[in-house]
Amino acid sequence: MIHLCLARLGWSPEALWRATPREVALALGPPPGTGPAGPLGRERLGELMRRFPD
């Protein structure tokens, strides 16, 4: 995590040690593969409509 904050975010060591765990988590964002899936395509919409017809 230290490497990510220093290299990816460009934080100074002082900024890193002053940051709260919540601030670090917000700055780094969600782990890869857990964020939004992107726009809903026609194929996926059709699949969802078949699975959940109500």
PDB file of N, CA, C and O in Angstrom:
ATOM      1  N   MET A   1       0.817  -1.173   0.000  1.00  0.00           N
ATOM      2  CA  MET A   1       0.000   0.000   0.000  1.00  0.00           C
ATOM      3  C   MET A   1       0.874   1.254   0.000  1.00  0.00           C
ATOM      4  O   MET A   1       0.540   2.250  -0.641  1.00  0.00           O
ATOM      5  N   ILE A   2       1.970   1.202   0.706  1.00  0.00           N
ATOM      6  CA  ILE A   2       2.862   2.356   0.738  1.00  0.00           C
ATOM      7  C   ILE A   2       3.357   2.665  -0.665  1.00  0.00           C
ATOM      8  O   ILE A   2       3.380   3.823  -1.083  1.00  0.00           O
ATOM      9  N   HIS A   3       3.753   1.624  -1.391  1.00  0.00           N
ATOM     10  CA  HIS A   3       4.236   1.831  -2.758  1.00  0.00           C
ATOM     11  C   HIS A   3       3.154   2.462  -3.629  1.00  0.00           C
ATOM     12  O   HIS A   3       3.445   3.369  -4.409  1.00  0.00           O
ATOM     13  N   LEU A   4       1.917   1.999  -3.508  1.00  0.00           N
ATOM     14  CA  LEU A   4       0.827   2.560  -4.309  1.00  0.00           C
ATOM     15  C   LEU A   4       0.622   4.038  -4.015  1.00  0.00           C
ATOM     16  O   LEU A   4       0.444   4.839  -4.933  1.00  0.00           O
ATOM     17  N   CYS A   5       0.645   4.395  -2.763  1.00  0.00           N
ATOM     18  CA  CYS A   5       0.441   5.796  -2.396  1.00  0.00           C
ATOM     19  C   CYS A   5       1.581   6.680  -2.889  1.00  0.00           C
ATOM     20  O   CYS A   5       1.355   7.790  -3.371  1.00  0.00           O
ATOM     21  N   LEU A   6       2.791   6.185  -2.767  1.00  0.00           N
ATOM     22  CA  LEU A   6       3.940   6.983  -3.179  1.00  0.00           C
ATOM     23  C   LEU A   6       4.089   7.023  -4.694  1.00  0.00           C
ATOM     24  O   LEU A   6       4.321   8.089  -5.264  1.00  0.00           O
ATOM     25  N   ALA A   7       3.958   5.875  -5.352  1.00  0.00           N
ATOM     26  CA  ALA A   7       4.202   5.806  -6.792  1.00  0.00           C
ATOM     27  C   ALA A   7       2.971   6.187  -7.616  1.00  0.00           C
ATOM     28  O   ALA A   7       3.057   7.042  -8.498  1.00  0.00           O
ATOM     29  N   ARG A   8       1.840   5.564  -7.336  1.00  0.00           N
ATOM     30  CA  ARG A   8       0.651   5.790  -8.160  1.00  0.00           C
ATOM     31  C   ARG A   8      -0.013   7.132  -7.866  1.00  0.00           C
ATOM     32  O   ARG A   8      -0.445   7.828  -8.785  1.00  0.00           O
ATOM     33  N   LEU A   9      -0.095   7.491  -6.597  1.00  0.00           N
ATOM     34  CA  LEU A   9      -0.752   8.745  -6.236  1.00  0.00           C
ATOM     35  C   LEU A   9       0.215   9.924  -6.193  1.00  0.00           C
ATOM     36  O   LEU A   9      -0.203  11.081  -6.231  1.00  0.00           O
ATOM     37  N   GLY A  10       1.499   9.623  -6.115  1.00  0.00           N
ATOM     38  CA  GLY A  10       2.495  10.686  -6.068  1.00  0.00           C
ATOM     39  C   GLY A  10       2.548  11.420  -4.735  1.00  0.00           C
ATOM     40  O   GLY A  10       3.003  12.561  -4.664  1.00  0.00           O
ATOM     41  N   TRP A  11       2.081  10.762  -3.682  1.00  0.00           N
ATOM     42  CA  TRP A  11       2.083  11.385  -2.361  1.00  0.00           C
ATOM     43  C   TRP A  11       3.500  11.425  -1.807  1.00  0.00           C
ATOM     44  O   TRP A  11       4.334  10.577  -2.125  1.00  0.00           O
ATOM     45  N   SER A  12       3.752  12.411  -0.987  1.00  0.00           N
ATOM     46  CA  SER A  12       5.018  12.454  -0.253  1.00  0.00           C
ATOM     47  C   SER A  12       4.885  11.524   0.950  1.00  0.00           C
ATOM     48  O   SER A  12       3.768  11.214   1.366  1.00  0.00           O
ATOM     49  N   PRO A  13       6.002  11.076   1.512  1.00  0.00           N
ATOM     50  CA  PRO A  13       5.902  10.239   2.715  1.00  0.00           C
ATOM     51  C   PRO A  13       5.121  10.941   3.834  1.00  0.00           C
ATOM     52  O   PRO A  13       4.361  10.304   4.563  1.00  0.00           O
ATOM     53  N   GLU A  14       5.315  12.247   3.960  1.00  0.00           N
ATOM     54  CA  GLU A  14       4.593  12.993   5.001  1.00  0.00           C
ATOM     55  C   GLU A  14       3.081  12.932   4.767  1.00  0.00           C
ATOM     56  O   GLU A  14       2.316  12.722   5.709  1.00  0.00           O
ATOM     57  N   ALA A  15       2.650  13.114   3.521  1.00  0.00           N
ATOM     58  CA  ALA A  15       1.212  13.058   3.215  1.00  0.00           C
ATOM     59  C   ALA A  15       0.656  11.670   3.504  1.00  0.00           C
ATOM     60  O   ALA A  15      -0.456  11.531   4.015  1.00  0.00           O
ATOM     61  N   LEU A  16       1.434  10.646   3.174  1.00  0.00           N
ATOM     62  CA  LEU A  16       0.986   9.277   3.429  1.00  0.00           C
ATOM     63  C   LEU A  16       0.772   9.041   4.922  1.00  0.00           C
ATOM     64  O   LEU A  16      -0.261   8.502   5.320  1.00  0.00           O
ATOM     65  N   TRP A  17       1.726   9.434   5.742  1.00  0.00           N
ATOM     66  CA  TRP A  17       1.620   9.160   7.174  1.00  0.00           C
ATOM     67  C   TRP A  17       0.580  10.033   7.863  1.00  0.00           C
ATOM     68  O   TRP A  17       0.109   9.688   8.947  1.00  0.00           O
ATOM     69  N   ARG A  18       0.216  11.153   7.257  1.00  0.00           N
ATOM     70  CA  ARG A  18      -0.833  12.006   7.829  1.00  0.00           C
ATOM     71  C   ARG A  18      -2.232  11.532   7.429  1.00  0.00           C
ATOM     72  O   ARG A  18      -3.213  11.874   8.090  1.00  0.00           O
ATOM     73  N   ALA A  19      -2.331  10.759   6.368  1.00  0.00           N
ATOM     74  CA  ALA A  19      -3.632  10.315   5.862  1.00  0.00           C
ATOM     75  C   ALA A  19      -4.243   9.250   6.769  1.00  0.00           C
ATOM     76  O   ALA A  19      -3.544   8.410   7.336  1.00  0.00           O
ATOM     77  N   THR A  20      -5.555   9.313   6.887  1.00  0.00           N
ATOM     78  CA  THR A  20      -6.272   8.277   7.636  1.00  0.00           C
ATOM     79  C   THR A  20      -6.477   7.070   6.723  1.00  0.00           C
ATOM     80  O   THR A  20      -6.390   7.212   5.503  1.00  0.00           O
ATOM     81  N   PRO A  21      -6.744   5.896   7.273  1.00  0.00           N
ATOM     82  CA  PRO A  21      -7.022   4.732   6.423  1.00  0.00           C
ATOM     83  C   PRO A  21      -8.172   4.992   5.442  1.00  0.00           C
ATOM     84  O   PRO A  21      -8.131   4.531   4.301  1.00  0.00           O
ATOM     85  N   ARG A  22      -9.179   5.717   5.879  1.00  0.00           N
ATOM     86  CA  ARG A  22     -10.305   6.031   4.993  1.00  0.00           C
ATOM     87  C   ARG A  22      -9.863   6.913   3.826  1.00  0.00           C
ATOM     88  O   ARG A  22     -10.299   6.698   2.695  1.00  0.00           O
ATOM     89  N   GLU A  23      -9.011   7.893   4.083  1.00  0.00           N
ATOM     90  CA  GLU A  23      -8.515   8.767   3.017  1.00  0.00           C
ATOM     91  C   GLU A  23      -7.687   7.976   2.008  1.00  0.00           C
ATOM     92  O   GLU A  23      -7.792   8.197   0.802  1.00  0.00           O
ATOM     93  N   VAL A  24      -6.871   7.062   2.502  1.00  0.00           N
ATOM     94  CA  VAL A  24      -6.069   6.221   1.602  1.00  0.00           C
ATOM     95  C   VAL A  24      -6.983   5.361   0.739  1.00  0.00           C
ATOM     96  O   VAL A  24      -6.774   5.261  -0.470  1.00  0.00           O
ATOM     97  N   ALA A  25      -7.990   4.742   1.340  1.00  0.00           N
ATOM     98  CA  ALA A  25      -8.918   3.889   0.588  1.00  0.00           C
ATOM     99  C   ALA A  25      -9.660   4.689  -0.473  1.00  0.00           C
ATOM    100  O   ALA A  25      -9.819   4.222  -1.600  1.00  0.00           O
ATOM    101  N   LEU A  26     -10.113   5.880  -0.129  1.00  0.00           N
ATOM    102  CA  LEU A  26     -10.825   6.708  -1.104  1.00  0.00           C
ATOM    103  C   LEU A  26      -9.903   7.145  -2.241  1.00  0.00           C
ATOM    104  O   LEU A  26     -10.318   7.177  -3.400  1.00  0.00           O
ATOM    105  N   ALA A  27      -8.670   7.478  -1.916  1.00  0.00           N
ATOM    106  CA  ALA A  27      -7.725   7.923  -2.938  1.00  0.00           C
ATOM    107  C   ALA A  27      -7.357   6.795  -3.897  1.00  0.00           C
ATOM    108  O   ALA A  27      -7.202   7.026  -5.096  1.00  0.00           O
ATOM    109  N   LEU A  28      -7.216   5.579  -3.377  1.00  0.00           N
ATOM    110  CA  LEU A  28      -6.831   4.448  -4.225  1.00  0.00           C
ATOM    111  C   LEU A  28      -8.000   3.919  -5.041  1.00  0.00           C
ATOM    112  O   LEU A  28      -7.791   3.326  -6.099  1.00  0.00           O
ATOM    113  N   GLY A  29      -9.218   4.121  -4.572  1.00  0.00           N
ATOM    114  CA  GLY A  29     -10.382   3.637  -5.301  1.00  0.00           C
ATOM    115  C   GLY A  29     -10.636   2.164  -5.041  1.00  0.00           C
ATOM    116  O   GLY A  29      -9.915   1.524  -4.276  1.00  0.00           O
ATOM    117  N   PRO A  30     -11.675   1.627  -5.691  1.00  0.00           N
ATOM    118  CA  PRO A  30     -12.020   0.224  -5.458  1.00  0.00           C
ATOM    119  C   PRO A  30     -10.965  -0.719  -6.035  1.00  0.00           C
ATOM    120  O   PRO A  30     -10.280  -0.358  -6.993  1.00  0.00           O
ATOM    121  N   PRO A  31     -10.822  -1.911  -5.473  1.00  0.00           N
ATOM    122  CA  PRO A  31      -9.889  -2.891  -6.032  1.00  0.00           C
ATOM    123  C   PRO A  31     -10.280  -3.246  -7.466  1.00  0.00           C
ATOM    124  O   PRO A  31     -11.462  -3.201  -7.807  1.00  0.00           O
ATOM    125  N   PRO A  32      -9.318  -3.596  -8.304  1.00  0.00           N
ATOM    126  CA  PRO A  32      -9.636  -3.957  -9.685  1.00  0.00           C
ATOM    127  C   PRO A  32     -10.685  -5.060  -9.747  1.00  0.00           C
ATOM    128  O   PRO A  32     -10.625  -6.034  -8.997  1.00  0.00           O
ATOM    129  N   GLY A  33     -11.634  -4.897 -10.640  1.00  0.00           N
ATOM    130  CA  GLY A  33     -12.677  -5.896 -10.827  1.00  0.00           C
ATOM    131  C   GLY A  33     -13.868  -5.735  -9.913  1.00  0.00           C
ATOM    132  O   GLY A  33     -14.812  -6.520  -9.994  1.00  0.00           O
ATOM    133  N   THR A  34     -13.851  -4.726  -9.035  1.00  0.00           N
ATOM    134  CA  THR A  34     -14.980  -4.546  -8.129  1.00  0.00           C
ATOM    135  C   THR A  34     -15.748  -3.260  -8.398  1.00  0.00           C
ATOM    136  O   THR A  34     -16.742  -2.980  -7.728  1.00  0.00           O
ATOM    137  N   GLY A  35     -15.302  -2.486  -9.359  1.00  0.00           N
ATOM    138  CA  GLY A  35     -15.962  -1.223  -9.667  1.00  0.00           C
ATOM    139  C   GLY A  35     -17.158  -1.423 -10.579  1.00  0.00           C
ATOM    140  O   GLY A  35     -17.559  -2.555 -10.847  1.00  0.00           O
ATOM    141  N   PRO A  36     -17.727  -0.326 -11.055  1.00  0.00           N
ATOM    142  CA  PRO A  36     -18.868  -0.421 -11.965  1.00  0.00           C
ATOM    143  C   PRO A  36     -18.519  -1.228 -13.213  1.00  0.00           C
ATOM    144  O   PRO A  36     -17.384  -1.195 -13.689  1.00  0.00           O
ATOM    145  N   ALA A  37     -19.482  -1.934 -13.723  1.00  0.00           N
ATOM    146  CA  ALA A  37     -19.260  -2.803 -14.878  1.00  0.00           C
ATOM    147  C   ALA A  37     -19.283  -2.039 -16.191  1.00  0.00           C
ATOM    148  O   ALA A  37     -18.973  -2.614 -17.234  1.00  0.00           O
ATOM    149  N   GLY A  38     -19.632  -0.789 -16.171  1.00  0.00           N
ATOM    150  CA  GLY A  38     -19.721  -0.006 -17.392  1.00  0.00           C
ATOM    151  C   GLY A  38     -21.143   0.018 -17.908  1.00  0.00           C
ATOM    152  O   GLY A  38     -22.061  -0.448 -17.232  1.00  0.00           O
ATOM    153  N   PRO A  39     -21.334   0.560 -19.109  1.00  0.00           N
ATOM    154  CA  PRO A  39     -22.688   0.667 -19.644  1.00  0.00           C
ATOM    155  C   PRO A  39     -23.312  -0.699 -19.893  1.00  0.00           C
ATOM    156  O   PRO A  39     -22.629  -1.664 -20.237  1.00  0.00           O
ATOM    157  N   LEU A  40     -24.608  -0.754 -19.714  1.00  0.00           N
ATOM    158  CA  LEU A  40     -25.356  -1.989 -19.928  1.00  0.00           C
ATOM    159  C   LEU A  40     -25.619  -2.144 -21.422  1.00  0.00           C
ATOM    160  O   LEU A  40     -26.271  -1.297 -22.034  1.00  0.00           O
ATOM    161  N   GLY A  41     -25.108  -3.230 -22.009  1.00  0.00           N
ATOM    162  CA  GLY A  41     -25.299  -3.479 -23.432  1.00  0.00           C
ATOM    163  C   GLY A  41     -26.628  -4.160 -23.720  1.00  0.00           C
ATOM    164  O   GLY A  41     -27.293  -4.662 -22.814  1.00  0.00           O
ATOM    165  N   ARG A  42     -26.998  -4.170 -24.977  1.00  0.00           N
ATOM    166  CA  ARG A  42     -28.268  -4.763 -25.409  1.00  0.00           C
ATOM    167  C   ARG A  42     -28.343  -6.248 -25.057  1.00  0.00           C
ATOM    168  O   ARG A  42     -29.377  -6.737 -24.601  1.00  0.00           O
ATOM    169  N   GLU A  43     -27.240  -6.954 -25.272  1.00  0.00           N
ATOM    170  CA  GLU A  43     -27.217  -8.394 -24.994  1.00  0.00           C
ATOM    171  C   GLU A  43     -27.423  -8.679 -23.503  1.00  0.00           C
ATOM    172  O   GLU A  43     -28.213  -9.547 -23.133  1.00  0.00           O
ATOM    173  N   ARG A  44     -26.711  -7.948 -22.664  1.00  0.00           N
ATOM    174  CA  ARG A  44     -26.842  -8.142 -21.214  1.00  0.00           C
ATOM    175  C   ARG A  44     -28.235  -7.745 -20.733  1.00  0.00           C
ATOM    176  O   ARG A  44     -28.793  -8.402 -19.854  1.00  0.00           O
ATOM    177  N   LEU A  45     -28.799  -6.689 -21.293  1.00  0.00           N
ATOM    178  CA  LEU A  45     -30.149  -6.272 -20.928  1.00  0.00           C
ATOM    179  C   LEU A  45     -31.150  -7.367 -21.273  1.00  0.00           C
ATOM    180  O   LEU A  45     -32.029  -7.678 -20.469  1.00  0.00           O
ATOM    181  N   GLY A  46     -31.025  -7.955 -22.466  1.00  0.00           N
ATOM    182  CA  GLY A  46     -31.912  -9.048 -22.860  1.00  0.00           C
ATOM    183  C   GLY A  46     -31.801 -10.236 -21.923  1.00  0.00           C
ATOM    184  O   GLY A  46     -32.804 -10.847 -21.557  1.00  0.00           O
ATOM    185  N   GLU A  47     -30.588 -10.555 -21.542  1.00  0.00           N
ATOM    186  CA  GLU A  47     -30.361 -11.666 -20.612  1.00  0.00           C
ATOM    187  C   GLU A  47     -31.034 -11.394 -19.266  1.00  0.00           C
ATOM    188  O   GLU A  47     -31.688 -12.274 -18.707  1.00  0.00           O
ATOM    189  N   LEU A  48     -30.874 -10.200 -18.759  1.00  0.00           N
ATOM    190  CA  LEU A  48     -31.500  -9.846 -17.484  1.00  0.00           C
ATOM    191  C   LEU A  48     -33.026  -9.853 -17.585  1.00  0.00           C
ATOM    192  O   LEU A  48     -33.705 -10.268 -16.645  1.00  0.00           O
ATOM    193  N   MET A  49     -33.563  -9.404 -18.703  1.00  0.00           N
ATOM    194  CA  MET A  49     -35.021  -9.394 -18.885  1.00  0.00           C
ATOM    195  C   MET A  49     -35.576 -10.816 -18.934  1.00  0.00           C
ATOM    196  O   MET A  49     -36.677 -11.071 -18.446  1.00  0.00           O
ATOM    197  N   ARG A  50     -34.817 -11.740 -19.520  1.00  0.00           N
ATOM    198  CA  ARG A  50     -35.261 -13.144 -19.552  1.00  0.00           C
ATOM    199  C   ARG A  50     -35.195 -13.767 -18.156  1.00  0.00           C
ATOM    200  O   ARG A  50     -36.080 -14.531 -17.770  1.00  0.00           O
ATOM    201  N   ARG A  51     -34.161 -13.441 -17.418  1.00  0.00           N
ATOM    202  CA  ARG A  51     -34.011 -14.014 -16.075  1.00  0.00           C
ATOM    203  C   ARG A  51     -34.987 -13.422 -15.066  1.00  0.00           C
ATOM    204  O   ARG A  51     -35.429 -14.105 -14.142  1.00  0.00           O
ATOM    205  N   PHE A  52     -35.314 -12.165 -15.247  1.00  0.00           N
ATOM    206  CA  PHE A  52     -36.189 -11.458 -14.296  1.00  0.00           C
ATOM    207  C   PHE A  52     -37.318 -10.767 -15.062  1.00  0.00           C
ATOM    208  O   PHE A  52     -37.289  -9.548 -15.230  1.00  0.00           O
ATOM    209  N   PRO A  53     -38.311 -11.528 -15.529  1.00  0.00           N
ATOM    210  CA  PRO A  53     -39.344 -10.981 -16.413  1.00  0.00           C
ATOM    211  C   PRO A  53     -40.319 -10.010 -15.749  1.00  0.00           C
ATOM    212  O   PRO A  53     -41.075  -9.337 -16.450  1.00  0.00           O
ATOM    213  N   ASP A  54     -40.322  -9.922 -14.458  1.00  0.00           N
ATOM    214  CA  ASP A  54     -41.288  -9.026 -13.828  1.00  0.00           C
ATOM    215  C   ASP A  54     -40.874  -7.606 -14.070  1.00  0.00           C
ATOM    216  O   ASP A  54     -41.552  -6.681 -13.623  1.00  0.00           O
TER     217      ASP A  54
END
